Amino acid sequence: MKYMLLVCGDDTADTSAVAPVEPWVEELGDSRVRLHGHRLAKPSEAVTVRVRGGEVLRTDGPFAETKEYVAGFDVLECDSLEEAVRAAARHPVASIGAMEVRPFWPMEGEEDGETQIRRLDAELTEAARERDVERMLACYAPDVTAFHLADGRELQGLDSFRKVVEDFFASVTGPVTREVLDLRVHGDESVAFAHSLVRIRATRTDGEPQDDVLRVTTGYRDTGLRWLITHEHVSLQAG
């Protein structure tokens, strides 16, 4: 189960004797307990936003004036609340501040990130088979960065990528077979990367067969509603 660890500091506390946090990050990261996290800027740099009567009200500074503030956050994955509490207790700031451990809200039937990414990859396979440009492009973020197989040039944005997809489909006839030979996914709550070998088979317009094995490195981002591809680098597998 996932837990949010809010690292609550105290601006009146003496931090001179506090141990560095890096060993804690490395230890929990190596054991896959800590998935993600970051420090936050001081409360003086915060902006509080409210909407009243349709008007956006902006106030510089934190929501509440207090000596205690959220100094950072970490996402933990633990088998129990007790394990998460033990991890929080080892955080250096726990000796001068406080750690708030809160479970993520349970989402019934929600797939994890890797399952969603593999489903997205299967959607690419179906889109290729149907030669459906729009269905394929729906798997990519509007600001996608892609590196073209033919000449390695960088493509910025969906419009540039659309032209490459359309040109490829125009160069072949019939269905395009996309076979994923290997797919390895690594990520956290919002960002993931995958390395794969993909075999593409089709018939060129001149009647010659096309059969290529591609090495693909892909970056994904969780947009809140679904995962999308934000980066793609394709090269021809040697041999």
N, C-alpha and C positions, 0 to 999 in steps of 0.2 A: 504494500500500500504506500502511496505517496503522501509526504508530509511537507508543509511549508514551515521552515524555521525562520522566524523573524528575529534578527539580532538587534536587541534594544540597548543602546548605549546611554550613558549619563554624562552630560557635559560638565558636571561638577566633579566627576571622579578623577582620581590620579591614575593615568594610564602608563606611567613610566615603567612599572613593573610587570605589565601585561606581556605575556609571551606572544611571539609572532603567530599569525593565523595560518601561514603557509603549510607547516607540518600537518595541521589538522585537515586542511584541504587535500593535501596529497594522500594522507592515510585513508580518508573516507572515499576519495576518488578512486584510489587503487582497489578498494573493496567494493566499488560500485554502490556504496550507500549514498554518497553525494553525487547527484546528477548534474546540478547546475547551481549557479549563484553568483552574486556580485555585491561589491560595496556600493553604497549610495552616497550622494553628496550631502553636505550639511543641510539641516532644516532651513537655514536662511536662504538657500537657493531653491526652495520648494515654491510651487504656485498652487494655490487652492482654488478650485473652480466650482461654482454653483450655478444653477439655472433657476431663476425665479420669474414666473410670469412670462416665460419665453425669452427673458433677457439673460445673457451670459455675464455672470459676476466673477471677476478675477481678483484674487487677493494674493499679494506676494507674501510668502512665508508659509509655515506649516498650518495644518488644520487646527491644532490645539497648542497653546503656549504652555510648554512643560519642559522641565530639564531632561526628561527621558525622551528618546526619539529612536526611530528605526534607522539603524546605521547600515544595514545590509540584509540580504536574504539568501537562503539556500533551499534547494529542493532536495529532499531526502527520499529514498525508497527503502523501507524497512518492513520486516515481517510483523512488527507490532508497535504500539505506541511506546511500550517500555524500551524497545531498542532505539527508537527515535529520541527518547528522553536521555538515554545514555550517551548518544552521539552529541546531543545538545550540551550536555554537562561537560563534555571534553573541550568545548569551544573556549578559547582564551577569554573572550569578552564575558563569559558567564561569571567570572570572578569579580567583575566590577559592575556589570549591568544585568540584563535578564534575557533569557531565550524564550520566545513564545513558540510552542510547537502546536501546529494546527493541521488536522487531516484535510486532504483535498475532499471536496464535495463528491460523493459517489455518483457516478453516471452509469445507470443501468444500461447494459448492452453496448456501451461505448468501446470501440476497438482501440487498441494501443497504437502508437505512432507507426511502428514497424508494420503492423497488419495493414494499416491504411496505405502506407507507401507501397507495399506489395500489391495491394488492390489497384493502386494508381498505375503501377507498372503493367498489370494485366490489362488495364484500360488502353494503354498505348499499343499493346499487342493486337487488341480487337480493332482499334482505330486504323492500324496499318493494314490489317487484313481487309477491311472494308474500304481502304483508301479514303478515309473520312478526315479531311483536313481540319474541320472545325472541332470534331471530337478529339483529335490529337492535340490541337492548340489549347483546348480547355484544360489540359493537364499542366499547363505552364503559366507562371505568373506574368503579368503584363510587362514587368521590368526584367524579364529573363535575360541572362547573358549566356550565349552559346558560342562554341567554337566549331566552325564548319569542318566537316571531314575532308572535303576535297582540297582546300588550300590553307586550312588552319586559321582563317580570318575570324575576327571577333564579331559577333552579331549582338547588337544591343536592342532589346525590345521585341515585342511580339510581332510587329509588322515585318521586321527584317527576318525573323525566324520563319514567318509564314511563307515568304518567298522561297526559302530553301526547301521547305516541305512540299510546296506546290511544284517546284522544279523537279524534285525527286519523283513524285508520283507521275509527272508528265513524261519522265524518261523510261518508265516501265509500263507493262500492260498486265492486266489481270490482278489477282490478289497478291499482297505482299506478306510473306511468311516471316514473322518476327519470333525467333525462338531464344528464350533466355537460358543460357547454359549455366550461368553462375550469378547469383545476386547476394551481396553482403551489405547489410544495412547497419549503420552506427549513428546514434543520435541522442538527443535529450528531449526536453519538453517542447521545444519550439523549432529546433534546427536539426537536420539530419543529413548524412552523406551516404552514398551507396557506390559500390564498385561492382561492375558487372561485365560479363561477356555475353554479347548478343549476336546471334547469327541471323543475317538478313538474306532471304532468298526471293528472287523475283525473275521475271523475264523482261529483258530490255526491249525497247521498241524495234530494234533491228533483229530481234529473234534470238539473240544470244542470252544464255542464262547468267544471272548474277547471283553469286554465292559468297558473301563476305562475313567474316567474324570480326566484330567490333569490340574494342575495349572502351567502356563508357564509365565516366565518373560524373556523378549527379549530386547536386545540392538541393535540398528541399527546405521549405519553410511552412510552418503551421500558421495559416492565415486566420485561425479562429473557427472557421467553418469546415475547412478541409486543408490537406497538405497540397502544395503546388511545387513544381520544379522551378527553381530560381537560377540554377547554373547547370550547364551541361557541357562536357568536353568529350568529344568522340574521336577515336583514332583507330586505324586499321591494325588488327592483331597480326603480328609478324608470323610468317610461316603458314 
